[in-house]
Amino acid sequence: MKKINLAISGCMGRMGKQLIKSANNNRNFKLVSLTENRKINKKISGIRPSINSINAFKKASMIIDFTVPKCTLEILKIAVKQKKKVVIGTTGFTKKEENLIKKFSKKIPILKAGNMSLGVNLLTYLTEIASKSLSKDFLSKIYEVHHRHKKDYPSGTALMLGRGIAKGKNKDFYKMIGRKYLNKKLFPYGIKINFNSIRKGEVIGEHEVAFSSGKEVITLNHESFDRSLYSDGALTAAQWLFNKKPGLYSMRDLLNFK
């Protein structure tokens, strides 16, 4: 198989650095471009990072983006002009920004996921099944923990899990969002989905979905120990997306969860 020419945006971030390491160890990819939102005066893996531009992505056929929403949308505008494929691991998009991504996906293949882990995507699927199976007597809440440097909350993964609950109930996710807590020791279940986000230390990621009827509690959880879990997942997603037609895909499509 011919190697996929890969560009990584946000190359100085935690995930960017991990993606570079994983890409260099993956024989299916050739790293051809690195970008950042500021000038970097050194080479990384033999490549001098540049600012996002048409020229920066010229040699790439695939872009993996773990940045911030504003930057992701800038990259998508460039990708559409150059017919590049894009894997998005960025989180924290507004509903308006989500709709913009859908518009871009009509012109190029995009795979977007709040989490690239196989285990987390399985957890989302199981959450949907549980939500669909449980009666309206069960209230829900989602708990997540990440490192102290993470700014957005709830995490993209927590929102993915929330969408799983809403889909199971056949309801609009945005109308199901309840209260969003930060660093609370305890927080309540709700008819809507309540979220509690803990930011501490260097935790890679912990997520728990809980359902309670007042008589019993059902919990589903996942814990990450190695950041390469996400970078390897992103590369798997990129390889899968490479031969796809324009459209908006998810890890669920890749994993063939019905």
BASE-874728 format. One record per residue (C-alpha): residue number from 1; residue in three letters; z, y, x. Coordinates in pm, whole numbers. Layout:
REM BASE-874728
<rec resi="NUM" resn="ALA" zz="Z" yy="Y" xx="X"/>
...
END
This chain:
REM BASE-874728
<rec resi="1" resn="MET" zz="0" yy="0" xx="0"/>
<rec resi="2" resn="LYS" zz="-90" yy="347" xx="122"/>
<rec resi="3" resn="LYS" zz="214" yy="564" xx="192"/>
<rec resi="4" resn="ILE" zz="302" yy="836" xx="-58"/>
<rec resi="5" resn="ASN" zz="303" yy="1184" xx="97"/>
<rec resi="6" resn="LEU" zz="642" yy="1322" xx="-2"/>
<rec resi="7" resn="ALA" zz="792" yy="1670" xx="-26"/>
<rec resi="8" resn="ILE" zz="1165" yy="1722" xx="-71"/>
<rec resi="9" resn="SER" zz="1291" yy="2051" xx="-213"/>
<rec resi="10" resn="GLY" zz="1648" yy="2164" xx="-156"/>
<rec resi="11" resn="CYS" zz="1640" yy="1990" xx="181"/>
<rec resi="12" resn="MET" zz="1966" yy="2147" xx="306"/>
<rec resi="13" resn="GLY" zz="2170" yy="2037" xx="5"/>
<rec resi="14" resn="ARG" zz="2381" yy="1722" xx="-11"/>
<rec resi="15" resn="MET" zz="2117" yy="1524" xx="-196"/>
<rec resi="16" resn="GLY" zz="1836" yy="1680" xx="6"/>
<rec resi="17" resn="LYS" zz="1986" yy="1555" xx="332"/>
<rec resi="18" resn="GLN" zz="2046" yy="1211" xx="184"/>
<rec resi="19" resn="LEU" zz="1689" yy="1196" xx="50"/>
<rec resi="20" resn="ILE" zz="1550" yy="1276" xx="397"/>
<rec resi="21" resn="LYS" zz="1754" yy="992" xx="545"/>
<rec resi="22" resn="SER" zz="1646" yy="746" xx="275"/>
<rec resi="23" resn="ALA" zz="1278" yy="853" xx="290"/>
<rec resi="24" resn="ASN" zz="1268" yy="805" xx="666"/>
<rec resi="25" resn="ASN" zz="1395" yy="449" xx="615"/>
<rec resi="26" resn="ASN" zz="1147" yy="369" xx="337"/>
<rec resi="27" resn="ARG" zz="807" yy="236" xx="447"/>
<rec resi="28" resn="ASN" zz="642" yy="341" xx="120"/>
<rec resi="29" resn="PHE" zz="678" yy="714" xx="193"/>
<rec resi="30" resn="LYS" zz="562" yy="964" xx="452"/>
<rec resi="31" resn="LEU" zz="770" yy="1281" xx="463"/>
<rec resi="32" resn="VAL" zz="525" yy="1572" xx="493"/>
<rec resi="33" resn="SER" zz="712" yy="1876" xx="361"/>
<rec resi="34" resn="LEU" zz="1065" yy="2015" xx="324"/>
<rec resi="35" resn="THR" zz="1155" yy="2331" xx="133"/>
<rec resi="36" resn="GLU" zz="1461" yy="2547" xx="82"/>
<rec resi="37" resn="ASN" zz="1526" yy="2878" xx="-97"/>
<rec resi="38" resn="ARG" zz="1603" yy="3051" xx="231"/>
<rec resi="39" resn="LYS" zz="1455" yy="3062" xx="580"/>
<rec resi="40" resn="ILE" zz="1562" yy="2772" xx="806"/>
<rec resi="41" resn="ASN" zz="1509" yy="2827" xx="1179"/>
<rec resi="42" resn="LYS" zz="1509" yy="2465" xx="1292"/>
<rec resi="43" resn="LYS" zz="1307" yy="2149" xx="1247"/>
<rec resi="44" resn="ILE" zz="1444" yy="1860" xx="1042"/>
<rec resi="45" resn="SER" zz="1290" yy="1517" xx="1102"/>
<rec resi="46" resn="GLY" zz="1014" yy="1697" xx="1294"/>
<rec resi="47" resn="ILE" zz="935" yy="1928" xx="1001"/>
<rec resi="48" resn="ARG" zz="1013" yy="2298" xx="978"/>
<rec resi="49" resn="PRO" zz="1140" yy="2372" xx="624"/>
<rec resi="50" resn="SER" zz="961" yy="2645" xx="433"/>
<rec resi="51" resn="ILE" zz="1014" yy="2847" xx="117"/>
<rec resi="52" resn="ASN" zz="865" yy="2704" xx="-204"/>
<rec resi="53" resn="SER" zz="497" yy="2800" xx="-220"/>
<rec resi="54" resn="ILE" zz="152" yy="2657" xx="-284"/>
<rec resi="55" resn="ASN" zz="106" yy="2611" xx="90"/>
<rec resi="56" resn="ALA" zz="440" yy="2432" xx="128"/>
<rec resi="57" resn="PHE" zz="337" yy="2150" xx="-106"/>
<rec resi="58" resn="LYS" zz="-31" yy="2135" xx="-6"/>
<rec resi="59" resn="LYS" zz="-9" yy="1804" xx="184"/>
<rec resi="60" resn="ALA" zz="227" yy="1633" xx="-62"/>
<rec resi="61" resn="SER" zz="126" yy="1417" xx="-356"/>
<rec resi="62" resn="MET" zz="487" yy="1376" xx="-479"/>
<rec resi="63" resn="ILE" zz="777" yy="1622" xx="-494"/>
<rec resi="64" resn="ILE" zz="1141" yy="1520" xx="-534"/>
<rec resi="65" resn="ASP" zz="1357" yy="1808" xx="-651"/>
<rec resi="66" resn="PHE" zz="1738" yy="1826" xx="-642"/>
<rec resi="67" resn="THR" zz="1803" yy="2202" xx="-659"/>
<rec resi="68" resn="VAL" zz="1900" yy="2442" xx="-939"/>
<rec resi="69" resn="PRO" zz="1714" yy="2504" xx="-1269"/>
<rec resi="70" resn="LYS" zz="1554" yy="2833" xx="-1161"/>
<rec resi="71" resn="CYS" zz="1416" yy="2674" xx="-846"/>
<rec resi="72" resn="THR" zz="1297" yy="2361" xx="-1032"/>
<rec resi="73" resn="LEU" zz="1093" yy="2569" xx="-1275"/>
<rec resi="74" resn="GLU" zz="933" yy="2759" xx="-984"/>
<rec resi="75" resn="ILE" zz="837" yy="2427" xx="-825"/>
<rec resi="76" resn="LEU" zz="693" yy="2295" xx="-1151"/>
<rec resi="77" resn="LYS" zz="468" yy="2602" xx="-1184"/>
<rec resi="78" resn="ILE" zz="330" yy="2528" xx="-836"/>
<rec resi="79" resn="ALA" zz="305" yy="2154" xx="-905"/>
<rec resi="80" resn="VAL" zz="99" yy="2212" xx="-1220"/>
<rec resi="81" resn="LYS" zz="-150" yy="2427" xx="-1026"/>
<rec resi="82" resn="GLN" zz="-186" yy="2159" xx="-757"/>
<rec resi="83" resn="LYS" zz="-159" yy="1854" xx="-986"/>
<rec resi="84" resn="LYS" zz="146" yy="1717" xx="-801"/>
<rec resi="85" resn="LYS" zz="382" yy="1458" xx="-947"/>
<rec resi="86" resn="VAL" zz="751" yy="1556" xx="-966"/>
<rec resi="87" resn="VAL" zz="1080" yy="1368" xx="-980"/>
<rec resi="88" resn="ILE" zz="1361" yy="1595" xx="-1102"/>
<rec resi="89" resn="GLY" zz="1723" yy="1521" xx="-1026"/>
<rec resi="90" resn="THR" zz="1838" yy="1879" xx="-1091"/>
<rec resi="91" resn="THR" zz="2094" yy="1924" xx="-1370"/>
<rec resi="92" resn="GLY" zz="2230" yy="2212" xx="-1578"/>
<rec resi="93" resn="PHE" zz="1915" yy="2305" xx="-1773"/>
<rec resi="94" resn="THR" zz="1939" yy="2506" xx="-2094"/>
<rec resi="95" resn="LYS" zz="1762" yy="2388" xx="-2409"/>
<rec resi="96" resn="LYS" zz="1491" yy="2650" xx="-2347"/>
<rec resi="97" resn="GLU" zz="1440" yy="2523" xx="-1991"/>
<rec resi="98" resn="GLU" zz="1424" yy="2164" xx="-2116"/>
<rec resi="99" resn="ASN" zz="1143" yy="2269" xx="-2351"/>
<rec resi="100" resn="LEU" zz="956" yy="2433" xx="-2061"/>
<rec resi="101" resn="ILE" zz="975" yy="2108" xx="-1865"/>
<rec resi="102" resn="LYS" zz="825" yy="1925" xx="-2165"/>
<rec resi="103" resn="LYS" zz="534" yy="2172" xx="-2163"/>
<rec resi="104" resn="PHE" zz="474" yy="2117" xx="-1790"/>
<rec resi="105" resn="SER" zz="478" yy="1739" xx="-1844"/>
<rec resi="106" resn="LYS" zz="168" yy="1765" xx="-2063"/>
<rec resi="107" resn="LYS" zz="-26" yy="1852" xx="-1747"/>
<rec resi="108" resn="ILE" zz="146" yy="1644" xx="-1476"/>
<rec resi="109" resn="PRO" zz="364" yy="1331" xx="-1459"/>
<rec resi="110" resn="ILE" zz="735" yy="1423" xx="-1444"/>
<rec resi="111" resn="LEU" zz="1032" yy="1189" xx="-1425"/>
<rec resi="112" resn="LYS" zz="1356" yy="1368" xx="-1503"/>
<rec resi="113" resn="ALA" zz="1702" yy="1212" xx="-1492"/>
<rec resi="114" resn="GLY" zz="2053" yy="1351" xx="-1480"/>
<rec resi="115" resn="ASN" zz="2137" yy="1051" xx="-1265"/>
<rec resi="116" resn="MET" zz="1911" yy="821" xx="-1063"/>
<rec resi="117" resn="SER" zz="2157" yy="531" xx="-1044"/>
<rec resi="118" resn="LEU" zz="2066" yy="198" xx="-1206"/>
<rec resi="119" resn="GLY" zz="2430" yy="149" xx="-1307"/>
<rec resi="120" resn="VAL" zz="2462" yy="490" xx="-1471"/>
<rec resi="121" resn="ASN" zz="2140" yy="444" xx="-1667"/>
<rec resi="122" resn="LEU" zz="2265" yy="105" xx="-1783"/>
<rec resi="123" resn="LEU" zz="2592" yy="275" xx="-1883"/>
<rec resi="124" resn="THR" zz="2395" yy="529" xx="-2089"/>
<rec resi="125" resn="TYR" zz="2211" yy="247" xx="-2264"/>
<rec resi="126" resn="LEU" zz="2537" yy="63" xx="-2338"/>
<rec resi="127" resn="THR" zz="2688" yy="389" xx="-2465"/>
<rec resi="128" resn="GLU" zz="2403" yy="424" xx="-2712"/>
<rec resi="129" resn="ILE" zz="2451" yy="67" xx="-2833"/>
<rec resi="130" resn="ALA" zz="2829" yy="117" xx="-2871"/>
<rec resi="131" resn="SER" zz="2783" yy="445" xx="-3057"/>
<rec resi="132" resn="LYS" zz="2532" yy="287" xx="-3295"/>
<rec resi="133" resn="SER" zz="2757" yy="-15" xx="-3356"/>
<rec resi="134" resn="LEU" zz="3083" yy="172" xx="-3418"/>
<rec resi="135" resn="SER" zz="3166" yy="330" xx="-3754"/>
<rec resi="136" resn="LYS" zz="3219" yy="702" xx="-3813"/>
<rec resi="137" resn="ASP" zz="3594" yy="636" xx="-3788"/>
<rec resi="138" resn="PHE" zz="3554" yy="630" xx="-3408"/>
<rec resi="139" resn="LEU" zz="3582" yy="965" xx="-3232"/>
<rec resi="140" resn="SER" zz="3449" yy="1015" xx="-2881"/>
<rec resi="141" resn="LYS" zz="3502" yy="1196" xx="-2551"/>
<rec resi="142" resn="ILE" zz="3354" yy="1191" xx="-2199"/>
<rec resi="143" resn="TYR" zz="3547" yy="1229" xx="-1875"/>
<rec resi="144" resn="GLU" zz="3385" yy="1294" xx="-1536"/>
<rec resi="145" resn="VAL" zz="3496" yy="1367" xx="-1178"/>
<rec resi="146" resn="HIS" zz="3288" yy="1518" xx="-896"/>
<rec resi="147" resn="HIS" zz="3347" yy="1685" xx="-560"/>
<rec resi="148" resn="ARG" zz="3491" yy="2036" xx="-553"/>
<rec resi="149" resn="HIS" zz="3155" yy="2187" xx="-444"/>
<rec resi="150" resn="LYS" zz="2976" yy="2095" xx="-769"/>
<rec resi="151" resn="LYS" zz="2934" yy="2408" xx="-979"/>
<rec resi="152" resn="ASP" zz="2784" yy="2293" xx="-1309"/>
<rec resi="153" resn="TYR" zz="2995" yy="2122" xx="-1572"/>
<rec resi="154" resn="PRO" zz="2977" yy="1898" xx="-1762"/>
<rec resi="155" resn="SER" zz="2773" yy="1704" xx="-1506"/>
<rec resi="156" resn="GLY" zz="2416" yy="1604" xx="-1581"/>
<rec resi="157" resn="THR" zz="2535" yy="1245" xx="-1604"/>
<rec resi="158" resn="ALA" zz="2804" yy="1336" xx="-1858"/>
<rec resi="159" resn="LEU" zz="2538" yy="1508" xx="-2068"/>
<rec resi="160" resn="MET" zz="2317" yy="1198" xx="-2038"/>
<rec resi="161" resn="LEU" zz="2604" yy="991" xx="-2174"/>
<rec resi="162" resn="GLY" zz="2655" yy="1244" xx="-2451"/>
<rec resi="163" resn="ARG" zz="2291" yy="1207" xx="-2546"/>
<rec resi="164" resn="GLY" zz="2350" yy="832" xx="-2560"/>
<rec resi="165" resn="ILE" zz="2631" yy="885" xx="-2814"/>
<rec resi="166" resn="ALA" zz="2417" yy="1123" xx="-3021"/>
<rec resi="167" resn="LYS" zz="2114" yy="893" xx="-3015"/>
<rec resi="168" resn="GLY" zz="2330" yy="602" xx="-3128"/>
<rec resi="169" resn="LYS" zz="2439" yy="810" xx="-3428"/>
<rec resi="170" resn="ASN" zz="2082" yy="935" xx="-3483"/>
<rec resi="171" resn="LYS" zz="2201" yy="1296" xx="-3452"/>
<rec resi="172" resn="ASP" zz="2086" yy="1607" xx="-3265"/>
<rec resi="173" resn="PHE" zz="2270" yy="1608" xx="-2931"/>
<rec resi="174" resn="TYR" zz="2308" yy="1987" xx="-2917"/>
<rec resi="175" resn="LYS" zz="2478" yy="1983" xx="-3258"/>
<rec resi="176" resn="MET" zz="2709" yy="1706" xx="-3133"/>
<rec resi="177" resn="ILE" zz="2843" yy="1898" xx="-2833"/>
<rec resi="178" resn="GLY" zz="3213" yy="1972" xx="-2877"/>
<rec resi="179" resn="ARG" zz="3454" yy="2141" xx="-2639"/>
<rec resi="180" resn="LYS" zz="3397" yy="2158" xx="-2263"/>
<rec resi="181" resn="TYR" zz="3714" yy="2142" xx="-2056"/>
<rec resi="182" resn="LEU" zz="3754" yy="2194" xx="-1681"/>
<rec resi="183" resn="ASN" zz="4031" yy="2030" xx="-1477"/>
<rec resi="184" resn="LYS" zz="4249" yy="1930" xx="-1773"/>
<rec resi="185" resn="LYS" zz="4491" yy="1638" xx="-1737"/>
<rec resi="186" resn="LEU" zz="4454" yy="1545" xx="-2103"/>
<rec resi="187" resn="PHE" zz="4193" yy="1634" xx="-2364"/>
<rec resi="188" resn="PRO" zz="4132" yy="1522" xx="-2724"/>
<rec resi="189" resn="TYR" zz="3881" yy="1296" xx="-2894"/>
<rec resi="190" resn="GLY" zz="3659" yy="1475" xx="-3144"/>
<rec resi="191" resn="ILE" zz="3418" yy="1427" xx="-3432"/>
<rec resi="192" resn="LYS" zz="3187" yy="1608" xx="-3191"/>
<rec resi="193" resn="ILE" zz="3172" yy="1497" xx="-2825"/>
<rec resi="194" resn="ASN" zz="3441" yy="1659" xx="-2610"/>
<rec resi="195" resn="PHE" zz="3391" yy="1676" xx="-2231"/>
<rec resi="196" resn="ASN" zz="3643" yy="1709" xx="-1949"/>
<rec resi="197" resn="SER" zz="3520" yy="1779" xx="-1595"/>
<rec resi="198" resn="ILE" zz="3740" yy="1739" xx="-1288"/>
<rec resi="199" resn="ARG" zz="3637" yy="1900" xx="-960"/>
<rec resi="200" resn="LYS" zz="3832" yy="1779" xx="-657"/>
<rec resi="201" resn="GLY" zz="3795" yy="1660" xx="-298"/>
<rec resi="202" resn="GLU" zz="3473" yy="1486" xx="-200"/>
<rec resi="203" resn="VAL" zz="3439" yy="1250" xx="-499"/>
<rec resi="204" resn="ILE" zz="3078" yy="1134" xx="-535"/>
<rec resi="205" resn="GLY" zz="3098" yy="1059" xx="-907"/>
<rec resi="206" resn="GLU" zz="3313" yy="896" xx="-1175"/>
<rec resi="207" resn="HIS" zz="3223" yy="883" xx="-1545"/>
<rec resi="208" resn="GLU" zz="3394" yy="739" xx="-1849"/>
<rec resi="209" resn="VAL" zz="3293" yy="728" xx="-2215"/>
<rec resi="210" resn="ALA" zz="3574" yy="657" xx="-2462"/>
<rec resi="211" resn="PHE" zz="3568" yy="582" xx="-2834"/>
<rec resi="212" resn="SER" zz="3887" yy="575" xx="-3044"/>
<rec resi="213" resn="SER" zz="3959" yy="487" xx="-3406"/>
<rec resi="214" resn="GLY" zz="4329" yy="566" xx="-3368"/>
<rec resi="215" resn="LYS" zz="4396" yy="192" xx="-3379"/>
<rec resi="216" resn="GLU" zz="4196" yy="89" xx="-3074"/>
<rec resi="217" resn="VAL" zz="4015" yy="244" xx="-2779"/>
<rec resi="218" resn="ILE" zz="3687" yy="130" xx="-2624"/>
<rec resi="219" resn="THR" zz="3594" yy="261" xx="-2279"/>
<rec resi="220" resn="LEU" zz="3280" yy="231" xx="-2068"/>
<rec resi="221" resn="ASN" zz="3287" yy="358" xx="-1710"/>
<rec resi="222" resn="HIS" zz="3103" yy="383" xx="-1380"/>
<rec resi="223" resn="GLU" zz="3210" yy="487" xx="-1028"/>
<rec resi="224" resn="SER" zz="2984" yy="578" xx="-736"/>
<rec resi="225" resn="PHE" zz="3087" yy="512" xx="-375"/>
<rec resi="226" resn="ASP" zz="2773" yy="599" xx="-177"/>
<rec resi="227" resn="ARG" zz="2536" yy="893" xx="-223"/>
<rec resi="228" resn="SER" zz="2241" yy="679" xx="-109"/>
<rec resi="229" resn="LEU" zz="2266" yy="517" xx="-453"/>
<rec resi="230" resn="TYR" zz="2102" yy="831" xx="-593"/>
<rec resi="231" resn="SER" zz="1846" yy="891" xx="-317"/>
<rec resi="232" resn="ASP" zz="1728" yy="529" xx="-324"/>
<rec resi="233" resn="GLY" zz="1700" yy="557" xx="-703"/>
<rec resi="234" resn="ALA" zz="1497" yy="877" xx="-672"/>
<rec resi="235" resn="LEU" zz="1254" yy="708" xx="-431"/>
<rec resi="236" resn="THR" zz="1220" yy="412" xx="-667"/>
<rec resi="237" resn="ALA" zz="1145" yy="663" xx="-945"/>
<rec resi="238" resn="ALA" zz="885" yy="839" xx="-728"/>
<rec resi="239" resn="GLN" zz="709" yy="513" xx="-646"/>
<rec resi="240" resn="TRP" zz="705" yy="415" xx="-1015"/>
<rec resi="241" resn="LEU" zz="576" yy="758" xx="-1122"/>
<rec resi="242" resn="PHE" zz="296" yy="767" xx="-866"/>
<rec resi="243" resn="ASN" zz="35" yy="594" xx="-1085"/>
<rec resi="244" resn="LYS" zz="147" yy="735" xx="-1420"/>
<rec resi="245" resn="LYS" zz="-47" yy="971" xx="-1644"/>
<rec resi="246" resn="PRO" zz="92" yy="1317" xx="-1739"/>
<rec resi="247" resn="GLY" zz="407" yy="1289" xx="-1948"/>
<rec resi="248" resn="LEU" zz="782" yy="1326" xx="-1936"/>
<rec resi="249" resn="TYR" zz="949" yy="1005" xx="-1821"/>
<rec resi="250" resn="SER" zz="1306" yy="894" xx="-1759"/>
<rec resi="251" resn="MET" zz="1487" yy="620" xx="-1569"/>
<rec resi="252" resn="ARG" zz="1503" yy="443" xx="-1903"/>
<rec resi="253" resn="ASP" zz="1123" yy="412" xx="-1897"/>
<rec resi="254" resn="LEU" zz="1135" yy="282" xx="-1541"/>
<rec resi="255" resn="LEU" zz="1402" yy="25" xx="-1624"/>
<rec resi="256" resn="ASN" zz="1223" yy="-71" xx="-1947"/>
<rec resi="257" resn="PHE" zz="1530" yy="-35" xx="-2167"/>
<rec resi="258" resn="LYS" zz="1416" yy="-62" xx="-2529"/>
END
